[in-house]
């Protein structure tokens, strides 16, 4: 895993873990990270990460209606 430095406002200093979880969840939502990669970024097991997604109202399943229809053709 690569380490990146991110400059954030001082007001977020106490929210470090929450900020990391938000970034990981949004990267998962965008399809940039797998569930396992996003969980690893947060230092947690991948079976615990769906709770993080739920806390940010991000769906665990990233399928569109068309994806589902194509799956059953």
Buried (B, 14 or more C-beta within 10 A) or exposed (E): EEEEEEEEEEEEEEEEEEBBBBBBBBBBBEEEBEBEBBBBBBEBEBEEBBEBBEEBEBEEEEEEEEEEEEEEE
